[in-house]
Amino acid sequence: MKTTVLLVTGLCLIATGCKPKAVATGGGTTQIAAPVAPPEAPKPKPQPTPTAKAEAPKPVTQAKAQPAAEAKKLTPQQRTDLNTLLAKLADAFFDYNQTTIRADASTTLGANVTAIRNILAEYPTEKLLIEGHADERGSSEYNLALADKRSRSAQEFLATRGIPQSQLSILSYGEERPACTDQTEACFQQNRRVHIAVAP
């Protein structure tokens, strides 16, 4: 019987690799305690599942401002009609080497104010061009400056009578565009002027 117990114990040790926990004796018989199962290997800790990387916030782009609507272009017929109306405006004349509005020029420009208001009401997107001119006496540079001052004087005159200055542009031609080419005082007088046309 003892041999049998030892044999069983040996087989147990070989099969399971367990060790006897305790030996109890009683009645002269050696008893082997039941083998204890080896402790379980620790289970691997669950690895945290990788979370998706937070996407970097996309830059906020401001909506592009829409370009302002372009002024409606005149048809060829409208352009012709506008030029016809402007041709009815009288030129204002200046004294020799002067830029101030004299009495007759004031009357002329004053009479043009109503017509100019009506033209701008009919063509609100258009600008009028005040051309400054000079006679041929003097240098080209001097006459350009002189004619520029004449156009500015006329612009200021019209603006003080209610014509929007934003619709009045100026341009100096100096002596480059004479209305008359005779070498007389009467001809020179015609060239010392401001003329109103449609701005390009």
Contacts in CASP RR format, 6 or more apart in sequence:
PFRMAT RR
TARGET T0000
AUTHOR 0000-0000-0000
METHOD contacts of the structure
MODEL  1
MKTTVLLVTGLCLIATGCKPKAVATGGGTTQIAAPVAPPEAPKPKPQPTP
TAKAEAPKPVTQAKAQPAAEAKKLTPQQRTDLNTLLAKLADAFFDYNQTT
IRADASTTLGANVTAIRNILAEYPTEKLLIEGHADERGSSEYNLALADKR
SRSAQEFLATRGIPQSQLSILSYGEERPACTDQTEACFQQNRRVHIAVAP
1 29 0 8 1.000
2 29 0 8 1.000
2 30 0 8 1.000
5 30 0 8 1.000
5 31 0 8 1.000
5 32 0 8 1.000
8 32 0 8 1.000
9 20 0 8 1.000
9 32 0 8 1.000
12 18 0 8 1.000
12 35 0 8 1.000
13 19 0 8 1.000
13 35 0 8 1.000
16 35 0 8 1.000
16 37 0 8 1.000
16 38 0 8 1.000
17 38 0 8 1.000
18 35 0 8 1.000
18 36 0 8 1.000
18 37 0 8 1.000
18 38 0 8 1.000
19 35 0 8 1.000
19 36 0 8 1.000
20 32 0 8 1.000
20 33 0 8 1.000
20 35 0 8 1.000
21 33 0 8 1.000
21 35 0 8 1.000
21 36 0 8 1.000
22 33 0 8 1.000
23 30 0 8 1.000
23 31 0 8 1.000
23 32 0 8 1.000
23 33 0 8 1.000
24 31 0 8 1.000
24 33 0 8 1.000
25 31 0 8 1.000
71 125 0 8 1.000
72 125 0 8 1.000
74 82 0 8 1.000
74 123 0 8 1.000
74 126 0 8 1.000
78 123 0 8 1.000
79 198 0 8 1.000
82 119 0 8 1.000
82 123 0 8 1.000
82 126 0 8 1.000
82 198 0 8 1.000
83 197 0 8 1.000
83 198 0 8 1.000
85 115 0 8 1.000
85 119 0 8 1.000
86 119 0 8 1.000
86 128 0 8 1.000
86 196 0 8 1.000
86 197 0 8 1.000
86 198 0 8 1.000
88 115 0 8 1.000
89 112 0 8 1.000
89 115 0 8 1.000
89 116 0 8 1.000
89 196 0 8 1.000
90 108 0 8 1.000
90 111 0 8 1.000
90 112 0 8 1.000
91 108 0 8 1.000
91 179 0 8 1.000
91 193 0 8 1.000
91 194 0 8 1.000
91 195 0 8 1.000
92 101 0 8 1.000
92 104 0 8 1.000
92 105 0 8 1.000
92 108 0 8 1.000
92 109 0 8 1.000
92 154 0 8 1.000
92 193 0 8 1.000
92 194 0 8 1.000
93 102 0 8 1.000
93 104 0 8 1.000
93 105 0 8 1.000
93 108 0 8 1.000
93 189 0 8 1.000
93 190 0 8 1.000
93 192 0 8 1.000
93 193 0 8 1.000
94 100 0 8 1.000
94 102 0 8 1.000
94 105 0 8 1.000
94 150 0 8 1.000
94 192 0 8 1.000
94 193 0 8 1.000
94 194 0 8 1.000
95 102 0 8 1.000
95 192 0 8 1.000
96 135 0 8 1.000
96 137 0 8 1.000
96 188 0 8 1.000
96 192 0 8 1.000
97 146 0 8 1.000
99 146 0 8 1.000
99 149 0 8 1.000
99 150 0 8 1.000
99 152 0 8 1.000
99 153 0 8 1.000
100 153 0 8 1.000
101 109 0 8 1.000
101 153 0 8 1.000
101 154 0 8 1.000
101 157 0 8 1.000
105 154 0 8 1.000
106 157 0 8 1.000
109 154 0 8 1.000
109 157 0 8 1.000
109 158 0 8 1.000
110 157 0 8 1.000
110 161 0 8 1.000
112 158 0 8 1.000
112 196 0 8 1.000
113 158 0 8 1.000
113 161 0 8 1.000
113 162 0 8 1.000
113 163 0 8 1.000
116 128 0 8 1.000
116 158 0 8 1.000
116 163 0 8 1.000
116 196 0 8 1.000
117 162 0 8 1.000
117 163 0 8 1.000
119 126 0 8 1.000
119 128 0 8 1.000
120 126 0 8 1.000
120 128 0 8 1.000
120 163 0 8 1.000
120 164 0 8 1.000
120 167 0 8 1.000
126 167 0 8 1.000
126 198 0 8 1.000
126 199 0 8 1.000
127 167 0 8 1.000
127 168 0 8 1.000
127 169 0 8 1.000
127 198 0 8 1.000
127 199 0 8 1.000
128 167 0 8 1.000
128 168 0 8 1.000
128 169 0 8 1.000
128 196 0 8 1.000
128 197 0 8 1.000
128 198 0 8 1.000
128 199 0 8 1.000
129 169 0 8 1.000
129 170 0 8 1.000
129 171 0 8 1.000
129 196 0 8 1.000
129 197 0 8 1.000
129 198 0 8 1.000
129 199 0 8 1.000
129 200 0 8 1.000
130 151 0 8 1.000
130 154 0 8 1.000
130 155 0 8 1.000
130 158 0 8 1.000
130 168 0 8 1.000
130 169 0 8 1.000
130 170 0 8 1.000
130 171 0 8 1.000
130 194 0 8 1.000
130 195 0 8 1.000
130 196 0 8 1.000
131 151 0 8 1.000
131 170 0 8 1.000
131 171 0 8 1.000
131 172 0 8 1.000
131 173 0 8 1.000
131 177 0 8 1.000
131 194 0 8 1.000
131 195 0 8 1.000
131 196 0 8 1.000
131 197 0 8 1.000
132 147 0 8 1.000
132 148 0 8 1.000
132 150 0 8 1.000
132 151 0 8 1.000
132 154 0 8 1.000
132 170 0 8 1.000
132 171 0 8 1.000
132 172 0 8 1.000
132 173 0 8 1.000
132 174 0 8 1.000
132 193 0 8 1.000
132 194 0 8 1.000
132 195 0 8 1.000
133 147 0 8 1.000
133 150 0 8 1.000
133 173 0 8 1.000
133 174 0 8 1.000
133 175 0 8 1.000
133 177 0 8 1.000
133 178 0 8 1.000
133 179 0 8 1.000
133 191 0 8 1.000
133 192 0 8 1.000
133 193 0 8 1.000
133 194 0 8 1.000
133 195 0 8 1.000
134 143 0 8 1.000
134 144 0 8 1.000
134 146 0 8 1.000
134 147 0 8 1.000
134 150 0 8 1.000
134 174 0 8 1.000
134 175 0 8 1.000
134 191 0 8 1.000
134 192 0 8 1.000
135 143 0 8 1.000
135 175 0 8 1.000
135 178 0 8 1.000
135 187 0 8 1.000
135 188 0 8 1.000
135 189 0 8 1.000
135 191 0 8 1.000
135 192 0 8 1.000
136 143 0 8 1.000
136 175 0 8 1.000
136 178 0 8 1.000
136 188 0 8 1.000
136 191 0 8 1.000
137 188 0 8 1.000
138 175 0 8 1.000
140 174 0 8 1.000
140 175 0 8 1.000
140 176 0 8 1.000
143 174 0 8 1.000
143 175 0 8 1.000
144 172 0 8 1.000
144 173 0 8 1.000
144 174 0 8 1.000
145 172 0 8 1.000
146 174 0 8 1.000
147 172 0 8 1.000
147 173 0 8 1.000
147 174 0 8 1.000
147 175 0 8 1.000
148 170 0 8 1.000
148 172 0 8 1.000
148 174 0 8 1.000
150 192 0 8 1.000
150 193 0 8 1.000
150 194 0 8 1.000
151 170 0 8 1.000
151 171 0 8 1.000
151 172 0 8 1.000
151 194 0 8 1.000
152 170 0 8 1.000
153 194 0 8 1.000
154 194 0 8 1.000
155 165 0 8 1.000
155 168 0 8 1.000
155 170 0 8 1.000
158 168 0 8 1.000
159 165 0 8 1.000
159 168 0 8 1.000
169 199 0 8 1.000
175 191 0 8 1.000
178 187 0 8 1.000
178 191 0 8 1.000
179 190 0 8 1.000
179 191 0 8 1.000
179 193 0 8 1.000
180 186 0 8 1.000
180 187 0 8 1.000
180 188 0 8 1.000
180 190 0 8 1.000
180 191 0 8 1.000
181 187 0 8 1.000
END
